[in-house]
Amino acid sequence: MKGSSMNPMLFEGNTVCFKEYRGEILKQGNIVRYNDSKGKDLIHRIVAVQQDELIIKGDNNKMEEEINYSQVKGILAMVLYT
C-alpha cells in the first residue's frame, strides 16, 4: 500500500488483502478499494451509505468523495502490518 490517506489505520508499506466486492451490503466504516473517476486504484473508508452512492474519505483526509457502487472493487479483509 502507498500513501498516507488512511493513517493511522494503514501505513505505507502495509500489505492489504481485499475480498472481491460482489454486491454485498456495504456499511459505514467498511474500508474499500475502488477506482476513482480517473481510473486510479484507491483505498478509503465509507463514511455514509446512500441509495445510489457511497460517501468515502481517507482517515487522514479532510475532503469526502462520492462514488458509485460500481466503482467498488473490494472490501478490506486483512492487513499485514510490516
N, C-alpha and C positions, 0 to 999 in steps of 0.2 A: 504494500500500500504506500502511496505517495501523498504528501501534502499534510497540512495541519488543520484542515477544516473540521475534523472530528475529534481533536484534542479536547478533553483529556481521556476520552473513551478509547480512541485509537490513535496510534502514533506512526509516523513514517517508519517503515521497516517491519511493522507487524505483518503477519500473514493472516489474511482473512479468507474465510470459506463461506460461500453462499449456496443456499438451496435455490434451485431454479424456480422462478415465480410462474405459477400455472393457474392464476386466477383465484388463489386463496383469499380469504378475507384479510385485509391489511388493517392494522390498528395503530393508533397513536403510540409512538415510542418505538415502533419497528425501525430497524436500520436496513435500508435497501440500497442495492446497486441499480443504477438507472443510466440511461443515455439522455444527456441534455439536448437542447434544440439544435446544437451544432454536432451532435453525434459523439460527444466526449463521454467517456465512462466515469461516473461519479458515485460516491458513497455518502449518503446523508440520512438523517433521522426524520421520520414522519412526525410532524407536529399537529396536523389536523387531517381528518378524513372527510371528504365531501363526496356527494353523489357521483360527480363526473370527474373529479380531480383530487390530487393529494397536495397538501402544503408540506414542503420539506425544508430542512435547514441543517447545515452543518452545526455541530455543537459549539464550535468556536467561531461561527459566523454571526453577523448581525442581521443579514437580509434573509427573508424567506423566499421560496420559489414555488410556483405552481407547476405541477406536471400531470400528465395524463397517466392513467393506469397502464396504458400500452407501453410507456417508457420504462416501466419497472422490469428489470431482468432477473433480479434475485433478492432473497431475504437473508440477512446475516444469520449464519448457523453456528460459526465457531471463530474464535480469534486465538492465534498463537502469538503471545507477547514475546518478542525477541529483542 
